[in-house]
Amino acid sequence: MPIPQLTDQPPAPRRLLRDVVYDKMFAAIIDGTLEFGERLNDEQLVAWLGVSRTPVREAIAKLADQALVDIEANRYTRIVDPTYDEFVDTIDVGYGVWAMVVERAVPKLSDAQRAEVVRLLDARAKAFAAGEADDVTTLVRVNELFLEAARSSSLARLWSNNAPRLALLAQRPIFSGVVHHDEARAFNEALRDAVRDGDAAAAAESIRLQPGRLQGWFDAVREAGIYRA
């Protein structure tokens, strides 16, 4: 076997087991594998994830900090069970925070970052135009680029505190098949064009005003009974 040659590239960062466990649990909450209000049992999670109890408890603590898990000492640990009003409020507040990040980021995007954001938003718009499912990983990458460009530790902390719950409450209806593709396409196109033109105000405004355009989607989510009344 050839001996690997040393390079000047830094080694890939080694992920902590608790972060791997968190990612798996977060994905399971998003897609409904772990249902709203479901109680979590350490032994079952250990068996499912194939890890010890410690990374499981660490992941649960992080999920609780992000308001995705409720913990009542000596009583229960369970997935949150949001009401419909909490869903609407989370969308409204979350988009407001998102708008602040984007308004700061757009003027500071490098040419490479801007090109990648535009490409990803264009791909999302085309996917929605074709009636395809939302690609969450694409949106995550878009926001990683915005946060990198914004270079604000305060906004990064604010986003990290709001983004997971926003992702959960926005994505659960989509995983349940409640999607308004035309509205989603128009939004991604407007944001794409504003980013391409370097228009921070227009980009932020497209995000800030979006919840007000979603009443039809909100009504469909209410009718589907995804969230408690």
PyMOL commands that set and color helices and strands:
alter all, ss='L'
color gray80, all
select helices_A, chain A and resi 17-30+42-49+53-65+84-108+111-129+136-150+153-175+181-196+200-208+210-213+215-224
alter helices_A, ss='H'
color red, helices_A
select strands_A, chain A and resi 69-72+76-79
alter strands_A, ss='S'
color yellow, strands_A
deselect
rebuild
show_as cartoon
